[in-house]
Amino acid sequence: MGFWKNLFSGNDSSVSDQRSKFRSVSNSIHNSVPNCDGEILFSSDRDLDLYELEELCDSVGWSRRPIRKVRIAIEHSFVVVTMWHKKGSFKRLIGFARATSDHAFNATVWDVVVHPEFQGRGLGKELMREVIYLLRKEDISNISLFADGHVVTFYQQLGFSPDPEGIKGMFWYPPS
């Protein structure tokens, strides 16, 4: 619960109020990425190469989605965060996450992905912290997500709870 109290109280000194188009992660995270002789950068700029995003999704085995629909999903997202590995003048997309929202109370995080070469180094946590920071900055207090079984522990470490207070999600799908 301490993680959420810090977010809600605004006392998290590790979060900067000044964000630019690209921002570098802390040196402690950067130094934990082996063979990373460049920088790790975050951006909330929605203007990205969707084919590069598709390659990132392919790298973790996600099924292909129509590019035109991915473009629409990004355009209609409340928050978009990309993570980049920069070496010299070359930038490579290594992480992505987005969230939709009612712009008042609730948001749902979608499409969290980190390239396998960069997993297990704390970068996924930094990516999620950036998403949460941007949502909290907009005074969104209820943040939800859907997680595959093998990543539930990852999200629990960030303060997410499966079925908090016994609330059960329900889904409607078109008949097949």
Secondary structure, DSSP 8 states (H G I E B T S, - for coil): -HHHHHHHHT--TTS-S---SEEE--HHHHHTSTT--SEEEEE------HHHHHHHHHHTT-----HHHHHHHHHT-SEEEEEEEEETTEEEEEEEEEEEE-SSSEEEEEEEEE-GGGTTSSHHHHHHHHHHHHHHHTT--EEEE---GGGHHHHHTTT--SSGGG----------
